[in-house]
Each structure stands twice: as C-alpha cells, then as structure tokens.
Amino acid sequence: MNDMAKNVLLWLIIAVVLLTVFQSFNPRGSAAQDMPYSEFKQQVQNNNVQSVTLSASLPTTVTGKLKDGTPLRSVIPVSGDDELQPLLDKHDVQVRQEPSDNGVSLLRILLDWVPFLIFIGLLIWFMRQMQSGAGGRGAMAFGRSRARLQGEDQVKVTFADVAGCEEAKEDVKELVDFLRDPGKFQKLGGKIPRGVLMVGPPGTGKTLLAKAIAGEAKVPFFTISGSDFVEMFVGVGAARVRDMFEQAKKHAPCIIFIDEIDAVGRHRGAGLGGGHDEREQTLNQLLVEMDGFEGSEGIIVIAATNRPDVLDPALLRPGRFDRQVVVGLPDVRGREQILKVHMRKVPVAADVEPMVIARGTPGFSGADLANLVNEAALFAARENAREVGMSHFERAKDKIMMGAERRSLAMSEEEKRLTAYHEAGHAIVGLSVPDHDPVHKVTIIPRGRALGVTMFLPENDRYSLSKTAIESQLCSLYGGRVAEELIFGPEKVTTGASNDIERATRMARNMVTKWGLSDAMGPVTYGEQDEEVFLGRSVTQHKNVADETARKIDEVVREILDSAYRRTREILTREIGKLHAMAQALLQYETIDREQIDAIMAGREPGPPRDWRAPSGGAGSGNGGAAGREAGGTVGAPAGQH
C-alpha cells in the first residue's frame, strides 16, 4: 500500500469518527426506549402513562413519559388509529400536538448537513494539498523538489555585476554561448557540458557568478541548497532529485544551481563524517540523473562548494561535473573592481580612492569588501554625513580587521601601561626583522576580544612565505611577551601572550612536520596524531610516526622557538629606548599609525595622529579590559590576527 492510499484510509477513519460524534449531538436522538405500539396502548389502558406528544410528520411518533418518570417512544402505524385519542382522553393522559412544519427548518438543514459538508470540505482540501505541493510546500509533498524557479526575465544579475574573478568569468562564458546557440557546437560534434563545479573560499562570489550565467543566457534558473535534499525519511531526497530534474526538463534549456553540494555529495563510505543511507541514496540519484541511462539534454548543473576534498569521486568524473572553476580570493586589482561595483550603491566622496582601500585589504573576499562598504556607509549615517568619505572607510576597515572598539571598558593605569609595552614590543620587533610585513597601526583601545592590537599589512599580495619570513613572524609574535619580561620582570609577566605563544608553536611545528623547513628533520612530511570528534566521541587517528621521531620533532620545535625567543630578546634589549618611546606615545594617544611609528623608529618625537582628539576626562579614558590581550596581540593579513 503506497503512502497516498494510507493517507486516504486514515482520513476516512477520521471522517467516520467525526460523523459518529456529530450523530451523538443530533437533537432527534433521545434517551427514551422504543416500545411497540401495542405495548404503548396497553400502558395507557393500565393508567401508567402521564403525558404524550404527537409529532406532526408521518408516520406519527409518540413521545412522552410514564407516571414513574420513565421516558417512552413509539410509532403509530401508517394506517393510523382512530381509537387512540378517545383512549387517551378516557385515561386522563395529557396530550400535546407538535405544530405542522410546512417548510423545511433552516436549523434542521444545518444540523443535518453541516457535518457532511465539513467532511467533504476537509476531503477536498486534503486531496488538493496532496496534488499541489508546488515547491515542496504541500502538506504531504515530501518528495517534491524544493528548488526555487526564477524565470528568464527575473534574473537581473549579469557579468557586469561580477568583479574580481576574470579567469572564472572567462571559463563560464562558454556556457552562455552553449545555452544561447547549442547548434553552433553540436555541428562540430561538441556536447553541452553537464555540470560545472565552482570551488573557492566562502564569500568569493560563486553564487553570484552562477546567477550571472543565467542572466546573460536568459534561461530559467533553478536554485536549491544541498541540505534541502536531506530529510529524516529515507528515499525523500532521491524523490526530490527526480522531481527537480523532471521540472528542469520541462524548462530546458535551463540551469540548476546547487549551493553547498558537499552537504549531499560527501564521499560514500568515508567512515568519519558518517555513512548515511538517505544522503547516499540522494547522491546516487543525482549521479544517475546527471549521466545515467536517460540523458538530461539542455540542463546544466552548477554546484558550489568550499570543500572539494570531501566530495565523492563519482561526482567529479567526466560526464558529471566536467569542469571545475576556481573562484579564489581577489588580488589587488580584483579588490579595486569589486569595491567600485559596491560603491555604485552609495554616495562616495571625492577623496575616496578604491585602489588605496584595495591595497589595505589583502585577503579580503568579495563578501568582506561588500561588508566594508556597508560598514563605511553606516559610519557616515551615524554622523549625518551626506557622503561616505575616506575616513569612514578607514574606520570600517579597522573595525573589520581589529574588531569594534570597546571604549566603555575601564582598566587600571598599570594594566594600560603593561598593554602599551606589550603592543610596542610586537611593533618594534616586526620592524626590526627582515622580510616582515610593515606595521600599519598600533592601538591600546580594546577591540573585539583583544585588549590591544598591532596591525601588520603587507605591501603586496602574498601567496607563499619564505623561511626567513616565518622566522621573523615567530620573533614578532614573541615581542609582546619579551617586552613584558624586560620592563616589568619575570614575576610580572601576564597571560596576555597565550594566543601569541599558541600560534608561534603551531607555526614552528608546521615548519618541521609539513613544510620541510627544518635542517634537522629534512624535507619530509611527518604525520602526527589527529583528533576528531565523531558522534559525540573523540576519535584519534594514529599516523605512521615512531615514538623516537615524535620526540625528535618536539625537540626541534622547541629549538626553533627558543632561538626566536632569544633573538627577540636581543632586539628589544638593543632597542629599549624606542620601546619606551612607543609605549609612552600609546599611553598618550591610545592609537598611533604609520607616521608616528616611523618617527619613533627614526628617533624623532612623534606628533599626534591626524584624527586624534584630546581626552575630555573620565576614568582611564575608556581603555582596558581583563582578558583582551590573550585574544590576539598582533593582526596581520590575510588571516586576521597573528
């Protein structure tokens, strides 16, 4: 018995129960006991009947009660009984006659037919819900596709709205030509590609690029998320895949866009991450629909993911996702183009230079840049400005990269002084070691979870790091801890450098085990124990590393970190005067930028920053926080705090 038959049977049972309940409230029903007419006459002759009521309709119904209070009910034969009335008068029985009802009572009609009308209405509604299910919204439409269809004229996005990924746009422009004129390629034996997989970090514009393909080709566009296929009932996801392709065939040529396909396309039988019958059945159905016995001509499936490593190999073979388009993070020119696209929507002042902003935002994705423009517009709106100026963009960039200011957080003067020396240590070491990103800004205003922040920005986009650059980063990470130790003594060292130490340790271990940058261990990758949580339990995967090798790795990592620590101590001991000068400037101005930092390193007196305002008073000028420094002492691009 299929699901529809089961549901119809269930509703029939409910209808029977409802009719029974309504029948129990029918006013024509009575608690009186029916008795034969002959017995009724005998009761009258025995003087046992107190009163009766005769109905107006035929056959005449006699209702009443006996002298002992027992109700009675009987029916006079259709032929009638002329002796009944004299008999009732003789035995002093009270007789009432119901008035005749020539018409049909509206109340009677309602009482008789409303239950049936309600039942019929519910049945019609239920059948329509089962048959509709448009977009999967029907009551029982579990197997209907949840893909949302946008018509040819509804998609307004074009390639002009997509910036920062010129190579990816070139890769997908051929799809537009396929959809516009497939015969041009078929004459030469070419086939329209069945699938395109867009791979890239979050926020790089994969979904936007898919919409632009549909907008340029002027074809219907189905959009759905990979999680929309997976349900708790086995087989529902596969049914939705079948229904989605059936709908797409009716609108071919068209585009199906599946966002976050890794939710349903994970490697089958992978163990950790979970084998899942429903997900695997859905994936199997998707594989069959894309390249099975029945081809889906005219349908292009575009999928997006930032986890291509977990996808099933069957999805990536030729005939399924024939092409992989990498949508990576934009370079400086790409960031400039993206900023110009988003700046069209806001009134921008004449002093705003997109290239300057692009150079100061390495590692930003398209979504990050859109957020930057939005935050700058919000800063301008708070000031009731008519245009968004360069200062608003600078403040928005600081907020995104370093966190929002927490000026209401009060702290003691001793804590402020310690934070100033900590951040000054990061900055001076970073400026004193080779191949290190230049310091952009230093602040002791609490931002986000950090009590103070030192921001490093590269002059150009970086795609790899040399051994010298990594060793220099290790030194700058230790700069805050060493500065505390030199100025306040070993007993006054705080926990503020915990995040710096953690990141330095991880970086040094990667030098030894992953990047092959250790002379002692050589250019070899060493796998170590990896811990993963699966089904609420901690699962440790043991790699092929001997105990002696693991011990030697620990020794080499410790040696790298000790060397960086000693080198940092030597630098700050030599530059102790500059350390004091920078800490004093931070205590006075709270935030110093590149101009003040260069003046301090050159031995000159730093002036106030351009946007500095003298504090109007108050406790501690609003700086401080209890545990901010351990959330990150330095900030660098592109990974944020470092």
N, C-alpha and C positions, 0 to 999 in steps of 0.2 A: 504494500500500500504506500503510495507516494505521499509527500508532505501535504499536497493540496487536498487529497481525499481525507487525510487525517484531520486537517483543519475544518473541512466541511462537516465531518461527523461530529467533531467537538461542538461546533456551533449548533447543530441540530439538537444535541443533548441539552445544551443551554436553553434552546427555544422551548423544548418540552418542559423543562423545569419552570421557565417563566410562565408558560400557559397554565401550568398547574397552580402556581401561586396566584395568578390573576383569577382563575376559576374559584379559588377559595374565597375571594372577595366579591364574588358575584352576588348581588342582593337577592337574586331569585332563589339562591340556595337557602335552605332552612335546616335547623336542627331538629325539626319535627319528624316523627316516624310515620312513613306512609302506611295507611291501613286500607284494606279492601272496603269498597263502598258498602257491601252488605254488613260488614262488621261495624261500620260507622252508623248505619241505621239502627243496628242493634244497641249500640251505645246510647243513641238518642232515646230509644224506647225504654232503656233501663235508667233514664234520668241521670246519666253520667256526663252529659255534655253541657257546658256552661254557655259558650258563645261560639259562633262560626262567622266566617267571612267568605262570601261567594265572589269569585273572580268574574270579570266582565268578558274575558276571552273564552273561546271554545277550544277544547272541552272545558267545562266549568270545573274550577278547582276549589275545593272546600278546605279552608284552614281555620284553625281555632284552638280551643283548649278544653280539656276535661275539667270537671269540678275539682279534681285533686291537683290541678295546675299543669298536668302533662299536656304538651302541645300535640296537636293532631293534624294530619293532612290526608286528603283523599280526593279522588277524581270522580265526578259524576259521569256516567256513560254518555256517549254522544247522542243517543236517542232521547235523553232527558228523563226526568222522573217527576210527574205531576203530583205525587203523593208526598214529596219531601217537604214542601212548605207547610201544608197542614200538619205534618208530623212534628215539625219544629215548633209551630205555634202551640200545639197541644201540650208539649212538654216544656213550655216556657223557656225555650232556647233563644238567646239574644242573636239576632240575625243582622249582618251588615252586608251591603252590596257595593262592590267597587264600582266607581263611575266608569262608563264606557269610554274608550280611547279610540276615537275615530281616526286620528292621525297617528304618526309614529313619534314617540317621545325622543327629543334630541338627547336627553340624558341616557335613555335606553340604548340609543345608537352608539353613543360614546362608550358606555360600559361594555357593550357587546363587541365593538370593532376596534377600539383603541389598542388592546393588547396585540391583535393580529397585525395592525398597521405598524406598530412599533417593531414587531418581529420582522416584518417584510422590509422595513427601512434599514434595520441593522444588517439584514442579509445582503441587501443591495450595496450598502456601504462597504461591507466586508469583501464582497466579490470585486468591487471596483478597486479597493486597496490592493488586493492580490494581483489584479491585472495591470494596475498602473505602474507603480514602482519606478517612476522616472527618476533617474539619477540615484537609485537605491533608496528613495525616501518612503516607499510603500511600507505598510505595516509588516508584510511577510516577504518583502522583496530582498531577502538576504543575498540572493545570487545575482542581483542586478548590479551593473557597473556603477561605481561612484565617480566616474570620470566626468568632469565638467566641460561642456562643449562651448567653445567660442566660435561664432560664425566667421565668414570671410571678412566681413566689414567691422567686426568687433575688436580685432587685434590691431591696435594703433601703433605698436612698437615697430620701429624699423632699424636698419643698421646704423642710421644716423644717431640713434639714441644709445648705441653701444660703443664704448671707447675703451682704450687701454688693452685691447686684445686683438690686434690687427691680424696676426697669424691665424688665430682661431676663426676670425671672420672670413678670411680667405679660404679656409678649409671647408666652411659650411656654405659658402656662396654657390658651390656646385649643386647643392641640394635644391636651392631655389630654382636653378636652371632645369633640374630634373622635373620638379613639380610643375613648372610653367610649360615646358615643352619636352615631355618624355620621349616623343618620337624622334627628336634630334639625336638622342643617344642610342635608341633602340635600333635605328637604321644601321648603325655600326656594330650591332651585337652587344652593346652595353646594357647592363641591367641597373635599375634604380637600387641604390643601397637600402638594405632593410633596416639597419639600425646604426645609430651614432651614439657613442658613449662620451659624455663630457666629463672630464676629470680635472679637478683642481681644488684648492683650499676653499673653505667657506667664504662666501661674500665676494667672489671674483666675477660673478655675472653669468653663471651657467644658465639659470632660468631665464634671465633677460635675453640672452643670445638665442635660446630656443623660441621665445616669443617673436624675436626679430625675424627668424626664418619664416614663421607662419605669416607675419605681417608683410614681408617682402613678397612671398609667393602667393598671397591672397587665397589661402586654403583654410578649411576648418581646422581647429586646433583643440585637441582633447588634452586636458591636463589632469594628473592624478598623482598622489603620493604613494610610495611603495608600501607604507603602513596601511593604506586603505584596503589592500587586498587581504590582509591577515585578520582572521576572526577566530573566535574560540571554537567554532564548529568546523570540523574537517570537511573539506570539499567546497566551502563557500568561496574561498579565494580563487580556486580554479574556475568556478562558475562565473565569477566576476571577470576574470580574464577573457573567457569565451564571449561573454556578453559585450565586453568592451570592444573586442575585435569585430564582432558582428555589427555593432553600431558604426565602427570606423569604416567597414566595407561599404556601408550604405552612403557614406560621405566621401568615399575615395575620389581623387587623391586627397589625403589629409595627413596630419601629423599627430602622433600620440606622444605626449611628454610625460615621462615617469620620473618624478623627483625622488631623491634618496632611494635609489633602487637597491642599495645594499640591505634595506630592511627586508626585502623578499628574495634577493638574489645571492645570499651568502652561500659559501661553499658547502655542498651537501656532504654530510658525514664528517664534518670537521672536528667533532668532539667538543672542545671548549667553544662556547658560543651557542652550543645547543643544537642537536638534531631535532627537527620539528616537523611532524607529519604534515600539518596544514601548510606550513611555509614551503616545504619541499614539493608538495603536490601543486601549489601555486606556481612555483618556479618551473616544474615540469610542463605545466600547461602553457606558460609563457614561451618556453623553448619550442614547443610544438607549433604554437601559433606563428612564431617568427620565421621558422624554417622547418615545417613539418610536411606531411603529405599534401596538405592544401595550402598553397601559397597565398600570401596576403599582398597581392599586387597593388601598387599605388598607395600603400601605407608605410610611412616612415616612422620608426620608433626612435625617439630621442630620450636618452636617460642621463641622469646627472648623479654624481657621487663624489665624495671626497675620500672614499675608502676603496679604491680599486683593488687593493691587495686581498680583500676578503671575498671578492666576487667569485662565483663558480666558473671554472674554465670553460664550460659549455656555453656560457653567455658571451664569451669573448672570442669564440672561434669565427672564422669567416662564414658568412651566411646568416649570422645573427647580428652582433654589433660589429659591422665590417670596419668601422673607423673609430678611432679614439682621438678626440680633440682635447688637447691640454689647454685649459684656461687658467693660466698661472697668475701670480701677483704681478701687477703692472710695474714697469720701470718708471724712471722719472718723467719721460715724455708721455707715457701712458697715464700717469697720475695727473699730469697737466691737462690732458684731454678730458679725463673724467671730471676733473674739477670744473672745467669750462661747461660741460654738459649740465652739471648740477647747479652751477651759478646762473644758468638761464632763468631759473625759477625764483631767484631772489634779487632784490636791488643791490648791486655791488658798487661800492665807492670807487673813485678813480685811482686811489692809491693801492688797490688790491692787485697783486701780481701772482697769477696762478703758478708760474714757474718757481717763484720763491717758496710758495707753500709746498709745492711738489718736492722740492729739494729737501725740505724739512720734515717730510713724512715718509721716509723709507720704510718699506714693509707694509704699508697700508694697502688694504684691498679696496675694491670699488665700494663695498658697503661701508667701510671705515671712512672713506672720503665723503660719501653721502652724509654720514653722521657728522663729520667735521663741519660741512656746510650748514647743516641743520643747527648744530650747537652754536655756531657763529651767529646765525640768524636769531637764535634765542637770546644770546648776549646782547645783541643790538636792540631787540624788542624790550628787554628789561630796562635799557637806558632811554627808551623812547626815541631812538635814532631813526632817521629817515632811510639811511643806507647802512649796509654791512661793510665795515671798514677792516683794514689790515689788523688793527689791534684786536678786533673781535675774533678774527681767525687765529691769531696767536694765542689768545686766552682759551679758545676752543681746543687748539692743539695741545696745550698744556694740560687741560682737563682730561683729554682722552689718553694722553701718554703717561701722565703722572697721577691722575686721579683728581677728584674735586677737592677744593680747599676746605679745610676744617678749622676756620679761624676761631670758632667758639670753644675749641679745645684748649683749656688752660693748663700750664705746667710751670714748674718752678724755674728760677733763674739757673740753677745748677743743671737741670735737665736741658734747658736751652743751650747752655754753654757746651755741654757734652755732645749734643746733636750737631752743633756748629763745627766742632773739631772733627767729628765723625765724617760729615759730608765733605769738609775741606780735605781730609785725608784721601777720600776717593778721588776728588778732582785733581789734586796735586800729583798723585801717583799716575793717574791716567794721562796727564800732560807730560810726564817725565819719562815714560817708557816708549819704545819705538812701535810703529805700526798700530797705534791705538786710535780709536775714534776720538775726535776732538770734543771737548766739553762744551755743551750748549748752554746749560743753565744749572745753577745750584740753588736750592731753597731749603729753609728750615721750617717753612709753613707746612703743617700736616696736610697730606694729600692722600685720599683713599685710606689704605691701611698703613701707610708709611708716615713716620714722624718727620723725616726729611728725605729729600730726593736729589740725586745728582744725575742729570740727563746728558748722555753722550749721543751725538748724532754723527753718522758717517758723512763724509763729503760727497761720496758717490755710492751708488748701489753696490752691495757686496753679495757675491754668490758663493764664496768659499773663504776659508780662513787659513792663514799660514800658521806654522808652528810658533813663529815669533809673535804673531797677533794673539794667539791663545795664551802664551806665557805672559804677555802684557796684560791681558784681561784678568788672569789669575792674580797678578800683582795689584791691579786696581780694585779687585774685589776684597782683598785683604787690607786695603788702605784705611778703611774706617776702623777696623779692629786695632791695627797697629797704632793709629793716631790716638785712640783712647788709652792705649797702654803707655805710650810715650808721655802724654800730657798728664794723665790722672794716676798712673801707676797700675801695676798688675792687679792690685786688690780692688780697684775701682772699675775694672772692665765690665761692661754690661752684656746683656743677652741680645743687644740690638744687631749684632753681626751674625746671628744664627742663619738667616737666609743667605747671606753672602758666603758663609762657610759651606753651606749645603751645596750651593751652585758651583762653587770652586771645586769641591770634592767630586761632584758629578762630572764636571768638565775634565778634570785630571784623569778620572777613571776611563772616560771615553777616549782620551788620548792614548791610553795604554791598551784598552781592550777592543776598540772599534776603529780608530783612525790610524793605528800603526805609527804613532809619533814618538815612541819610546825606544831609545837605542838599546836598552836592556832587554826588552821583550821582542823587539823586531817588528817588521811589518806583517803582523799576524793578527787575525781576529780571534779573540778569546770569548767564548760563550760562558756566561755565568748563570747562577740560579735566577730564574724569573718567577715571580709570584703573581698569580692571577686569581681573582675571586670568581667562582662559578657556582651558581645555585646556592649562594649564601655561605659557601665554604671556601677556605683559602687553599688553592691548589698550587703546588710548587713543581715546576718543570725542571728537572735536573739535566744540565747540559754536560757535554763531554769535556770537563776540565778537572785535571788531577788536583789533589789537595796541595801538593807541593807548588804547582803552578799558581793556584789561587793565593797561596801565601806569598809567593814572589810578586804577584800583581799588587797585593796590598802594600808590600814594601816599596815597590817602585812608585805607586801613587803617593805614598807618604813622603817619599824623597822629593817628588815634583812639588808637592805643596810646601814642604819645609824650605825648599830652595826659593819659591816665590815669596814666602813669608820673610826670609832673611833679606832678600832683595828689596822688598817693600820697606823694611825697617831701615835699611841703608839709605834709601831715597828720602824718607821723611826725616831721618836724622840730619841729613845734609841740607834739606830744605825746611828746617824747623822755623826759620824766620817767616817764610812765605805761608807756612801753616798757621802761625799766629795771626798774620795779616788777613788771611782769608777768613778765618774764624771770626775775627773782630768785624770784618765787613758784613758777614752774615748776621751777626748779632745786631748790627746797626740797621741794615737794610732788609733783612729777612730773605731776600732773593737777589742774587747777582747773576748777570748774564755775561755773554762773551767779552764785552768791552771791559767790564770790571775785572774779569778773570785774567785777561791779557795784561792789564795794568799791574795787577798783583804779581804775576809771574815775571814781569819786566822790572819789578822793584819800585813801581810808581804808586802814588796814593790813588786808590780807586774812588771815582766820583759816584754819585747816586745813580741808580738806574733811571731810564727815561720816564718810566711810568710809576716811579716811587713817590709815595706820599708820606710825610712825617706822621708818626702815630699820634693820635689825639689824646692818648692816655688810656688808662684801664690796666687791668691785671695782666701782665705778661704779654700784652699786645696781641693776645689771641693765639699764640703759638703753643704747641705742645701736644702731649698725648702720652699714654702709658706704654703702649707696645707697638708704636708705629714703625720704628726703625727696623725691627726684625722682619717686617713685610717686604723690605727691599731698600737697600741703601743707594743703589745706582740704577739708572734707567738707560737703556740703550736700544737701538733699533737693529733689526726689526722685531725682536722677540719681546719687547716691552722692558720690564725691569730685569737688570742683570748685574 
